Amino acid sequence: RASVAFDRRDSLLLPRNGIYADVSGAYAGPFTLSGLAFLDGGASLKLYWTPAFGITLKSNTELGGVVNPHGGEVPVTDRYFLGGLGSVRGFPALTLSPVEAVPTTDGGSVDLEVGGVVRLVQNLELEFPLWPQTPFRGFLFVDGGNAFNEGELAAVFAGTAIDRGATLPGGLFFSTGFGVLIETPVLPFRFEWSVPLTARAGDQPISFFLGIGSAF
C-alpha cells in the first residue's frame, strides 16, 4: 500500500480552514504472496473555509475503484460498502452496495449486498456557533454517494435508472441532518441526527450518532 497526502488544515480534530488531499493505491496478489488479488486506487479532497462570524463551510469528495489485475472477480472482502459515518449518514454502515441473489443450500436464493467496484462520496456541511463565546456549535449537512458494480456504472453513464429499492437521482443515495458540537477541554463531541432522503423499505426514518471531532 502506498499513499501521498497534502495537508494544510489548521487542526486535525476540528479544522476551520485549509485543504487536505490524498491519492492512494493498494495491491495484493501472487507478487505479494497473497491468496487474494486486487488493485485498489482512490483519491479524496477535503476543503474547509471560515469566511466570517465563525461559520465554517466544509466539503469532502472521495473517489475509488478496485479491479482484479489477474482476472476474475474482486474478492468480496475488498469491495466497497458504504453507509454510516464517513460516507452517507442516515443509512446503516456497510448497507449501500450492489445486491445479488446468492444461492442457498436449500436450492433457493437470498438477496445480499456483495459490494461495489467503484465508489463515490460527496459530503457538504455547514457549521456555525450556537451562542457567541461558548463551546456549543451547530451544523447542518447533506451527504450523497454509492458503490457500483460494472453493470450499474454503465447504466448510470447511460442515464438508465438502477434498482436499489429506492429512486436514486444520478444513481446516488442521499441523506441530510443536523447536530450539535461541544468543544470540551478534553475532546470535541458530536451529537447528530440524520435522515435518509432516498430511503428504502426497512431504513430507519431518523438515526442518532455520538462521535468525536469533525465528521471528515
TAZISUL-V781943 format. One record per residue. N is the residue number from 1. RES is the residue in three letters. D_LAST is the distance of its C-alpha to the last C-alpha in Angstrom with 2 decimals. Layout:
n->N res->RES d_last->D_LAST
n->N res->RES d_last->D_LAST
This chain:
n->1 res->ARG d_last->21.87
n->2 res->ALA d_last->21.00
n->3 res->SER d_last->18.07
n->4 res->VAL d_last->17.90
n->5 res->ALA d_last->15.04
n->6 res->PHE d_last->15.16
n->7 res->ASP d_last->13.20
n->8 res->ARG d_last->14.26
n->9 res->ARG d_last->11.64
n->10 res->ASP d_last->13.67
n->11 res->SER d_last->11.74
n->12 res->LEU d_last->9.63
n->13 res->LEU d_last->8.99
n->14 res->LEU d_last->9.16
n->15 res->PRO d_last->9.15
n->16 res->ARG d_last->11.59
n->17 res->ASN d_last->12.91
n->18 res->GLY d_last->12.63
n->19 res->ILE d_last->11.57
n->20 res->TYR d_last->10.22
n->21 res->ALA d_last->12.03
n->22 res->ASP d_last->13.35
n->23 res->VAL d_last->16.12
n->24 res->SER d_last->17.18
n->25 res->GLY d_last->20.18
n->26 res->ALA d_last->21.87
n->27 res->TYR d_last->25.48
n->28 res->ALA d_last->27.64
n->29 res->GLY d_last->31.31
n->30 res->PRO d_last->34.86
n->31 res->PHE d_last->34.20
n->32 res->THR d_last->31.93
n->33 res->LEU d_last->34.35
n->34 res->SER d_last->31.89
n->35 res->GLY d_last->33.13
n->36 res->LEU d_last->30.21
n->37 res->ALA d_last->29.70
n->38 res->PHE d_last->26.63
n->39 res->LEU d_last->25.04
n->40 res->ASP d_last->21.29
n->41 res->GLY d_last->19.55
n->42 res->GLY d_last->16.08
n->43 res->ALA d_last->14.12
n->44 res->SER d_last->10.73
n->45 res->LEU d_last->10.28
n->46 res->LYS d_last->7.61
n->47 res->LEU d_last->9.70
n->48 res->TYR d_last->10.12
n->49 res->TRP d_last->13.61
n->50 res->THR d_last->15.59
n->51 res->PRO d_last->19.07
n->52 res->ALA d_last->21.01
n->53 res->PHE d_last->21.50
n->54 res->GLY d_last->18.14
n->55 res->ILE d_last->16.47
n->56 res->THR d_last->13.05
n->57 res->LEU d_last->12.05
n->58 res->LYS d_last->8.60
n->59 res->SER d_last->8.50
n->60 res->ASN d_last->6.90
n->61 res->THR d_last->9.99
n->62 res->GLU d_last->10.95
n->63 res->LEU d_last->14.62
n->64 res->GLY d_last->16.66
n->65 res->GLY d_last->20.29
n->66 res->VAL d_last->22.55
n->67 res->VAL d_last->26.38
n->68 res->ASN d_last->29.26
n->69 res->PRO d_last->31.06
n->70 res->HIS d_last->34.16
n->71 res->GLY d_last->34.67
n->72 res->GLY d_last->34.05
n->73 res->GLU d_last->31.00
n->74 res->VAL d_last->27.64
n->75 res->PRO d_last->27.59
n->76 res->VAL d_last->25.81
n->77 res->THR d_last->23.98
n->78 res->ASP d_last->22.21
n->79 res->ARG d_last->21.58
n->80 res->TYR d_last->18.41
n->81 res->PHE d_last->17.70
n->82 res->LEU d_last->14.86
n->83 res->GLY d_last->14.17
n->84 res->GLY d_last->12.36
n->85 res->LEU d_last->8.90
n->86 res->GLY d_last->6.52
n->87 res->SER d_last->9.26
n->88 res->VAL d_last->11.77
n->89 res->ARG d_last->11.87
n->90 res->GLY d_last->15.53
n->91 res->PHE d_last->16.87
n->92 res->PRO d_last->17.66
n->93 res->ALA d_last->15.86
n->94 res->LEU d_last->17.57
n->95 res->THR d_last->19.84
n->96 res->LEU d_last->19.00
n->97 res->SER d_last->21.21
n->98 res->PRO d_last->24.75
n->99 res->VAL d_last->27.51
n->100 res->GLU d_last->30.88
n->101 res->ALA d_last->34.11
n->102 res->VAL d_last->34.62
n->103 res->PRO d_last->38.26
n->104 res->THR d_last->39.25
n->105 res->THR d_last->42.22
n->106 res->ASP d_last->44.31
n->107 res->GLY d_last->44.34
n->108 res->GLY d_last->41.83
n->109 res->SER d_last->38.18
n->110 res->VAL d_last->34.87
n->111 res->ASP d_last->31.77
n->112 res->LEU d_last->28.78
n->113 res->GLU d_last->25.29
n->114 res->VAL d_last->25.89
n->115 res->GLY d_last->22.64
n->116 res->GLY d_last->22.12
n->117 res->VAL d_last->22.56
n->118 res->VAL d_last->20.25
n->119 res->ARG d_last->16.73
n->120 res->LEU d_last->14.94
n->121 res->VAL d_last->11.66
n->122 res->GLN d_last->10.89
n->123 res->ASN d_last->8.55
n->124 res->LEU d_last->9.95
n->125 res->GLU d_last->9.60
n->126 res->LEU d_last->12.39
n->127 res->GLU d_last->12.45
n->128 res->PHE d_last->15.99
n->129 res->PRO d_last->18.39
n->130 res->LEU d_last->20.53
n->131 res->TRP d_last->23.37
n->132 res->PRO d_last->24.07
n->133 res->GLN d_last->24.15
n->134 res->THR d_last->22.58
n->135 res->PRO d_last->19.44
n->136 res->PHE d_last->18.65
n->137 res->ARG d_last->16.08
n->138 res->GLY d_last->15.50
n->139 res->PHE d_last->13.00
n->140 res->LEU d_last->13.63
n->141 res->PHE d_last->11.65
n->142 res->VAL d_last->12.88
n->143 res->ASP d_last->11.70
n->144 res->GLY d_last->13.98
n->145 res->GLY d_last->14.66
n->146 res->ASN d_last->17.26
n->147 res->ALA d_last->18.86
n->148 res->PHE d_last->22.38
n->149 res->ASN d_last->25.55
n->150 res->GLU d_last->27.96
n->151 res->GLY d_last->30.05
n->152 res->GLU d_last->27.32
n->153 res->LEU d_last->25.83
n->154 res->ALA d_last->29.35
n->155 res->ALA d_last->29.83
n->156 res->VAL d_last->26.78
n->157 res->PHE d_last->28.05
n->158 res->ALA d_last->31.49
n->159 res->GLY d_last->30.34
n->160 res->THR d_last->31.37
n->161 res->ALA d_last->29.64
n->162 res->ILE d_last->28.37
n->163 res->ASP d_last->29.16
n->164 res->ARG d_last->26.47
n->165 res->GLY d_last->28.07
n->166 res->ALA d_last->26.50
n->167 res->THR d_last->26.86
n->168 res->LEU d_last->23.93
n->169 res->PRO d_last->23.78
n->170 res->GLY d_last->23.26
n->171 res->GLY d_last->22.89
n->172 res->LEU d_last->19.41
n->173 res->PHE d_last->18.40
n->174 res->PHE d_last->16.95
n->175 res->SER d_last->15.76
n->176 res->THR d_last->15.27
n->177 res->GLY d_last->15.04
n->178 res->PHE d_last->14.91
n->179 res->GLY d_last->14.42
n->180 res->VAL d_last->15.28
n->181 res->LEU d_last->13.61
n->182 res->ILE d_last->16.26
n->183 res->GLU d_last->16.16
n->184 res->THR d_last->18.75
n->185 res->PRO d_last->20.47
n->186 res->VAL d_last->19.18
n->187 res->LEU d_last->15.51
n->188 res->PRO d_last->13.42
n->189 res->PHE d_last->13.62
n->190 res->ARG d_last->12.07
n->191 res->PHE d_last->14.64
n->192 res->GLU d_last->13.75
n->193 res->TRP d_last->16.11
n->194 res->SER d_last->15.52
n->195 res->VAL d_last->18.35
n->196 res->PRO d_last->18.94
n->197 res->LEU d_last->20.60
n->198 res->THR d_last->22.05
n->199 res->ALA d_last->23.18
n->200 res->ARG d_last->25.46
n->201 res->ALA d_last->28.35
n->202 res->GLY d_last->27.22
n->203 res->ASP d_last->23.66
n->204 res->GLN d_last->23.16
n->205 res->PRO d_last->23.38
n->206 res->ILE d_last->20.71
n->207 res->SER d_last->18.36
n->208 res->PHE d_last->17.24
n->209 res->PHE d_last->14.43
n->210 res->LEU d_last->14.35
n->211 res->GLY d_last->11.45
n->212 res->ILE d_last->10.70
n->213 res->GLY d_last->8.46
n->214 res->SER d_last->5.32
n->215 res->ALA d_last->3.82
n->216 res->PHE d_last->0.00
